[in-house]
């Protein structure tokens, strides 16, 4: 787990899906005047260079955000996400990609708080530099373990983003355990869990366990950009499971997911899945 660096994957198709949804969740919480907390269990470095360093080795952003960068026909939910990138790259050249903490920061108000956790020593140091003096509490520690002390948060409103690398196979067990514990301590929180689409039994088992978590409402969305590899290796898409999602989110995703399939899909097997239960 400690060897993982998100910079290798910054701006790929998984980031597009994750951050598109993140913007909508933050918008939902900011509709009310009451404060809320944003809690990121695997915050990474916060911002990534796409034109140098790790991101250039596999250039995953070229089949992700770069495919959308020069377009102007984005559906409304996607346009708001793209506005974050345009503001970060004002000269029109795609050089920087915002991580989840930086996107969240743009939505937080004076009364809201941000709690960021990153266990990788290098990324946690960069994260601290990126958010120095910006009111965020940053800790180089295990975000899963931190949740027990954080929940329920004082304002009784929060968004918890769990975005582990799954490089450590224990993450497949720790995610549903953390969600179940979180819902027990703080049943009204919004929990968003990212996962990779892989041909591995651990993914299926984790999703089954997540479906067994007790919550009033949930939503699962997945974007597949290609057919699974014949040899069984590699990520062919990604998804999010959200507990207590905004009631408006299904309609927003129905609007934008076909667009993502069209422009991020890499073969005829590209597609999306959307399931949800609302109370």
C-alpha positions in Angstrom: 0.0 0.0 0.0 2.8 2.4 0.8 4.3 2.2 -2.7 1.1 3.5 -4.4 1.2 6.9 -5.9 -1.9 8.3 -7.5 0.1 10.6 -9.8 0.6 7.6 -12.1 -3.2 7.6 -12.7 -4.2 11.2 -12.4 -6.9 12.3 -14.8 -7.8 8.9 -16.0 -11.3 7.7 -16.7 -11.7 6.7 -13.1 -10.9 10.2 -11.9 -13.4 11.7 -14.3 -16.2 9.5 -12.9 -15.1 10.0 -9.3 -14.7 13.7 -9.4 -17.9 14.3 -11.5 -19.9 12.6 -8.7 -17.9 14.3 -5.9 -18.9 17.7 -7.3 -22.5 16.8 -7.1 -22.3 15.5 -3.6 -20.6 18.6 -2.4 -23.2 20.8 -4.1 -25.9 18.8 -2.3 -24.4 19.4 1.2 -23.7 23.1 0.5 -27.3 23.8 -0.3 -28.1 24.2 3.4 -26.6 26.9 5.5 -25.6 24.4 8.2 -21.9 23.5 8.2 -20.5 20.1 7.1 -17.3 18.2 7.1 -15.4 16.7 4.2 -13.4 13.7 5.3 -11.0 12.1 2.8 -9.5 8.8 4.0 -7.0 8.5 1.1 -6.3 12.1 0.1 -3.2 11.6 -2.1 -1.1 14.7 -2.9 -4.1 17.0 -3.7 -2.9 18.2 -7.1 -0.9 16.5 -9.9 1.2 17.6 -12.9 0.2 15.9 -16.1 3.1 17.2 -18.2 5.9 15.9 -16.1 6.8 13.2 -13.5 4.8 10.1 -12.8 1.7 11.1 -14.9 3.7 11.0 -18.1 4.9 7.4 -17.7 1.6 5.8 -18.7 -0.2 9.0 -19.7 -3.5 7.6 -18.5 -5.0 11.1 -18.6 -4.8 10.9 -22.4 -7.6 8.4 -22.4 -9.4 10.2 -19.7 -9.7 13.9 -19.1 -7.8 14.8 -22.2 -10.6 13.4 -24.4 -13.0 15.9 -22.8 -10.7 18.9 -22.5 -11.3 20.6 -25.9 -15.0 19.7 -26.1 -17.7 22.3 -25.4 -20.8 20.1 -25.6 -20.6 18.8 -22.0 -23.9 18.0 -20.2 -24.5 20.4 -17.3 -23.2 18.2 -14.5 -20.0 17.5 -16.4 -19.6 21.2 -17.3 -19.3 22.1 -13.6 -16.6 19.6 -13.0 -14.8 20.8 -16.2 -14.9 24.4 -14.8 -12.7 23.3 -12.0 -10.1 22.1 -14.4 -10.4 25.2 -16.6 -9.8 27.4 -13.5 -6.7 25.4 -12.6 -5.4 25.7 -16.2 -6.4 29.2 -17.2 -4.1 29.4 -20.2 -6.1 26.6 -21.9 -3.3 24.0 -21.8 -4.0 20.9 -19.7 -1.0 20.7 -17.3 -2.5 20.2 -13.8 -5.2 17.9 -12.5 -6.9 18.5 -9.2 -7.2 15.7 -6.7 -10.3 15.2 -4.6 -9.2 17.5 -1.7 -8.6 20.5 -4.1 -12.0 20.0 -5.7 -13.6 19.8 -2.3 -11.9 22.9 -1.1 -13.6 25.0 -3.9 -17.0 24.0 -2.5 -16.3 24.5 1.2 -17.5 27.6 2.9 -16.1 29.4 5.9 -18.2 27.3 8.3 -17.2 23.9 6.8 -14.1 21.9 7.7 -11.9 19.5 5.8 -10.1 16.4 7.3 -7.5 14.8 5.1 -5.6 11.6 5.7 -2.8 10.1 3.6 -0.5 7.3 4.8 2.2 7.6 2.1 4.9 9.8 3.6 5.8 11.6 0.3 2.3 12.3 -0.7 1.3 13.4 2.8 4.1 15.9 2.7 3.1 17.3 -0.6 -0.5 17.4 0.6 0.5 19.5 3.6 2.4 21.9 1.3 -0.6 22.2 -1.1 -3.0 23.0 1.7 -0.8 24.9 4.1 -2.7 27.8 5.7 -6.0 26.8 4.1 -7.8 25.5 7.2 -7.5 21.8 6.5 -6.5 19.3 9.1 -4.0 17.0 7.5 -2.6 13.8 9.1 -0.1 11.3 7.7 -2.1 8.4 9.1 -4.6 5.6 8.4 -7.8 7.2 7.2 -9.9 4.1 8.0 -8.7 4.1 11.6 -9.3 7.8 11.9 -13.0 7.5 11.2 -13.7 6.0 14.6 -12.6 9.2 16.3 -14.2 11.6 13.8 -17.8 10.2 13.6 -20.2 11.6 14.3 -18.8 15.0 13.5 -20.0 18.0 15.6 -22.2 19.5 12.9 -23.9 16.1 12.3 -23.4 16.6 8.5 -20.5 15.1 6.5 -19.3 13.6 3.3 -16.8 10.7 3.7 -14.8 9.8 0.6 -13.0 6.4 0.7 -10.7 6.0 -2.3 -8.0 3.5 -1.4 -5.7 2.1 -4.0 -6.7 -1.6 -3.3 -3.0 -2.4 -3.8 -3.3 -4.0 -0.4 -5.9 -6.7 -0.6 -7.0 -6.0 2.9 -8.7 -2.8 1.5 -11.4 -5.0 0.0 -12.4 -6.0 3.6 -11.6 -2.7 5.3 -13.9 -0.7 3.0 -17.2 -2.4 3.9 -16.1 -2.7 7.5 -15.4 1.0 7.7 -18.7 1.8 6.0 -20.7 -0.4 8.4 -19.0 1.1 11.4 -19.5 4.6 10.0 -23.2 4.0 9.4 -23.5 2.7 12.9 -21.9 5.7 14.5 -23.3 8.3 12.0 -26.2 6.9 10.0 -27.0 10.2 8.4 -23.6 10.8 6.8 -23.0 10.6 3.0 -20.5 7.9 2.3 -18.9 7.6 -1.2 -16.7 4.5 -1.9 -14.7 4.2 -5.1 -13.7 0.8 -6.5 -11.9 -0.5 -9.6 -13.6 -2.9 -12.0 -11.3 -5.9 -12.1 -11.8 -9.6 -12.8 -11.0 -10.5 -9.2 -13.3 -12.2 -6.6 -12.3 -9.7 -4.0 -14.2 -7.0 -5.9 -17.4 -9.0 -6.2 -17.2 -10.0 -2.5 -16.7 -6.4 -1.4 -19.7 -5.2 -3.4 -21.8 -8.0 -2.0 -20.8 -6.9 1.5 -21.5 -3.2 0.7 -25.0 -4.2 -0.4 -25.5 -5.7 3.0 -24.8 -2.4 4.8 -27.8 -0.9 6.5 -28.7 2.5 5.1 -31.9 4.3 4.1 -30.8 4.8 0.5 -27.9 3.9 -1.7 -26.6 4.3 -5.3 -24.1 2.4 -7.4 -22.7 3.7 -10.6 -20.0 2.2 -12.8 -18.3 3.2 -16.0 -16.7 0.4 -18.1 -14.5 1.8 -20.8 -13.6 -1.5 -22.5 -14.1 -5.2 -22.4 -12.3 -7.1 -19.7 -8.9 -8.4 -20.9 -8.8 -12.0 -22.1 -5.9 -12.7 -19.7 -8.0 -11.4 -16.8 -5.5 -8.6 -15.9 -6.0 -4.9 -15.8 -8.8 -2.4 -14.8 -11.5 -2.1 -17.4 -13.6 0.5 -15.6 -14.5 1.8 -12.1 -17.4 2.6 -10.0 -18.8 4.3 -6.9 -21.1 3.1 -4.2 -22.8 6.0 -2.3 -24.8 5.7 0.9 -27.4 8.4 1.6 -26.9 10.1 -1.9 -28.8 13.1 -3.0 -32.2 12.2 -4.4 -31.4 14.2 -7.5 -28.2 12.2 -8.3 -29.8 9.3 -10.3 -31.3 11.8 -12.9 -28.1 13.7 -13.2 -26.1 10.5 -13.8 -28.7 9.3 -16.4 -28.0 12.6 -18.2 -24.2 12.4 -18.2 -23.2 8.7 -18.2 -24.1 8.0 -21.9 -21.9 11.0 -22.8 -18.9 9.5 -20.8 -19.5 6.1 -22.5 -19.4 7.8 -25.9 -16.3 9.8 -25.4 -14.3 7.7 -22.9 -15.2 4.3 -24.2 -12.4 2.4 -25.9 -14.3 -0.4 -27.6 -17.8 -1.7 -28.3 -18.1 -3.2 -24.8 -18.0 0.3 -23.1 -21.1 1.0 -21.1 -22.4 2.1 -17.7 -24.5 0.7 -14.9 -26.7 2.6 -12.5 -28.7 1.1 -9.7 -30.2 2.8 -6.7 -32.6 2.6 -3.8 -34.3 5.6 -2.4 -36.6 6.1 0.6 
